[in-house]
Amino acid sequence: MKLQLCVTTLGKAAATAAVMAAALTLGGCADSAKMTYLPSGDTGFAINCSGGDASTSWGECYKKAGEMCGSYGYDVFGANVKNRSMVIRCKQ
């Protein structure tokens, strides 16, 4: 039983790492979003707002997330502060 719990926990951690890696591959693209799959199997969006200059802010990421999900809103699934990127899931 302990082994099964450990494997399940490691599987979730690996899936979360894969989602964040997908977000990081968007590096260099200002205000871009790509569809991705979350560990739960739901679809989400990897949004990158790193840009080439310091004027690109977290506000741009939140604005892009709002554009992607519209009036449904969204939940932030994960964020990378260093690369100014995040993974979101639209609420349904």
C-alpha positions in Angstrom: 0.0 0.0 0.0 2.8 2.4 0.9 4.5 1.7 -2.5 1.4 2.4 -4.4 0.9 5.7 -2.6 4.5 6.7 -3.4 4.2 5.8 -7.1 1.0 7.8 -7.3 2.6 10.8 -5.7 5.6 10.6 -7.9 3.4 10.3 -11.0 1.5 13.5 -10.0 4.8 15.3 -9.4 6.2 14.1 -12.8 3.0 15.2 -14.5 3.1 18.6 -12.9 6.8 19.0 -13.9 5.8 18.1 -17.5 3.2 20.8 -17.5 5.6 23.4 -16.2 8.2 22.2 -18.8 5.7 22.9 -21.5 5.2 26.4 -20.1 9.0 26.9 -20.2 9.3 25.9 -23.8 7.4 29.1 -24.7 10.4 31.1 -23.7 11.1 34.2 -25.8 7.6 34.6 -27.0 5.9 37.6 -25.5 2.4 37.1 -24.5 1.9 33.7 -26.1 -0.4 30.8 -25.1 -0.5 27.2 -26.1 -3.0 24.5 -25.2 -1.6 21.8 -23.0 -2.9 18.9 -20.9 -3.0 19.0 -17.1 -2.1 15.9 -15.0 -5.9 15.4 -14.5 -6.3 15.0 -18.2 -8.1 18.3 -18.5 -7.0 20.8 -21.0 -5.3 24.0 -19.9 -3.1 26.8 -21.4 0.6 27.5 -20.9 1.0 31.2 -21.1 4.4 32.9 -21.4 4.8 36.7 -20.8 8.6 36.9 -20.5 9.1 39.0 -23.7 12.2 40.6 -24.7 12.0 43.6 -22.5 11.3 44.5 -18.9 8.0 46.2 -19.8 6.2 42.9 -20.1 4.5 42.3 -16.8 2.5 39.7 -14.9 -0.5 41.9 -15.8 0.0 40.9 -19.4 -0.2 37.2 -18.4 -3.4 37.7 -16.5 -4.9 39.7 -19.4 -4.0 36.8 -21.8 -5.5 34.3 -19.4 -8.7 36.3 -19.3 -8.8 36.4 -23.1 -8.3 32.7 -23.3 -11.1 31.8 -20.9 -13.5 34.7 -21.3 -16.4 35.1 -18.8 -15.8 31.6 -17.4 -12.7 32.8 -15.5 -9.7 30.6 -14.8 -7.6 28.9 -12.1 -3.8 29.2 -12.1 -2.4 25.7 -12.0 1.2 26.7 -11.7 3.6 29.6 -12.3 7.3 30.2 -13.0 8.3 33.5 -11.6 11.8 33.5 -13.1 10.4 33.0 -16.7 7.1 34.9 -16.1 5.0 32.0 -17.3 2.0 30.2 -15.9 -0.4 27.3 -16.6 -4.1 27.9 -16.3 -7.3 25.9 -16.5 -10.5 27.6 -17.6 -13.4 27.3 -15.3 -16.5 25.6 -16.8 
